[in-house]
Amino acid sequence: MLELYQFELSHYSEKVRLILDYKGLAYRKIEVTPGIGQLDLFRLSGQRRVPVLKDGNTVIADSTAIAMYLERTYPDRPIIPSDPKQRGLCLLMEEWADESIGLKGRKALVGALNQNQRFRTAILPNTTPDFLKTLVGAVPSELFELVGAGVGYGSDAIKEAMDGLKQDLEALSLLLLDNPYLVTDHPTLADFAVAGLSMVLKFPSGPYLDLPEALKGKGIPGLADSSVYETFFDWRDRLYLDFRKPSTTTTTIPTGSSAPTSIDIE
């Protein structure tokens, strides 16, 4: 069986999960718990980021590389069009989604976590001890903002990301007004990239992720709750309903084992 080394709240991992579900491929999720140490994941893939896919003796890192591998190896239900112009547009949109929605979405999420202590604790993994949730929730927002500014996630960077995301979501909403999908009359890699990477903007409300119930259907204020982007999120919800399968059992790699216990999200 395919094995997906992942972080449940990684939007790049969600992009891969959508593709696996669409192609009808059985896989086992292996949660790489945030912590200290990434030796086994590095030994497995030569790098430290998730997602990583293991198919027998073949190991692939990077969500785009995984998508291309799945398309070559499991060609049923193709996700890349054969028509040259459609293929070019699909690949272009996938790359754009990675670099635009993916990166800006991460910054916007950090901003929302900085400002909302309840949101910050709710987003922690379900396995997080209660005392640690309490500790994280008690940290002043100002301290999170100060730390974030030191690594490029300050208030100016977050505002710029939010402004960019609003433009992105408006553009996508316009593209989807009279079209079922972004490139063709069936879903492609472009759709799964855009839908998966938007996960952190507004979490899907169905049984697709191992999330606290309070978080399902919720997201970043100003994006998830804005009527301006209803067309986009309605489209994404239909995509999930049609193709995303309910969450499967996740194998968690426990902290303190010899397995990887810390992650970078690719």
Beta strands, then each sheet from edge to edge (+ up, - down):
strand 1: 2-6
strand 2: 27-32
strand 3: 49-50
strand 4: 52-55
strand 5: 58-61
strand 6: 250-253
strand 7: 264-265
sheet 1: 5+ 4- 1+ 2+ 6+
sheet 2: 3+ 7+
end
